[in-house]
């Protein structure tokens, strides 16, 4: 009986603490999409310890504040921390991100790496290697998650990202592949994308309305290299914008299509569910 009363007291104190936590206003429409995504794909649950990759762009900044809102209102308890990967470049500073996280009571770590130095020997001159730094950054986040006992890694990919990736894979790699809301990595950590059904413009509006200081492409190590800038994503983004301009419901149809896949209509017999051949 005493144990039950003590647990109830602790729960009440925790609820009060969560309700008083400082947060940035976020539109009901945006929170509804994020909440529906979590319920639909079971991304975050009771007892999770989640590492959030914080690059300082509008997407990852929106994500940490979305996580704060979820933590404040969800009927389950979980913890999360933000982590910014430091590449080891000259004049690389993230103090303002740490200060921002402190203001909103979000634990933040700047994780020192030698990714930039390693790239000097592993990247060919005049090659396009944004994907290289993306892979290395994610690998660093996996390592940090493993070292500190996180069971999930949250990234800020949104719906525009997954549509762009789908068509880029089709046009340039000859495969049909998008970005999963959740999957278990080979290293045992689950990668989750809480913003995967949110439109990019919603995140841009959130950052603008709240005057968030964001980091742009200038922080990418590629800017310090003699390399070709990637054109595939930019051209795909432009192409999709032109489609949406002509058909305002295009992205609604993309989302519906991603949820209604007819395997047996493609030229891959391994995906057919047939017993007549």
RAGIPE-V147706 format. One line per field, one symbol per residue. ss: DSSP state (~ for helix, > for strand, _ for the rest). psi: psi as a letter, one per 20 degrees, with the letter a starting at -180 (. if undefined). A space follows every 50 residues. Layout:
# RAGIPE-V147706
ss: ???
psi: ???
This chain:
# RAGIPE-V147706
ss: _~~~~~~~~~~~~~~~~~~~_______~~~~~~~~~~~~~~_______>> >>>____~~~~~~~~~~~~~~~~_____>>>>>>>>________~~~~~~ ~~~____>>>>>__~~~~~~~~_______~~~~~~~~~~~~~~~~~~___ _>>>____~~~~~~~~~~~~~~~________>>>_____>>>_______~ ~~~~~~~~~_______~~~_~~~~_______~~~~~~~~~~~~~~~___~ ~~~~~~~~____~~~___~~~______
psi: ghgghghgghgggghgghhipprpppqhgghgggghgghhjlgpapjqop ppoohirhghghghhghggghhiqjrprqqqqpppphkqqlopkhhgggg hghjlppppooprkggghhhiipqqjqpkhhghgggghhhhggggghjkp iqppqkpahhghgghghghghhikqopboqhqqprijipppqnhjijpqh hhhggggghjlppqpbiiiphhijqmrpqphggghgggghhhghhhnijg hghgghhijmpnhjjrlnhijqmqjj.
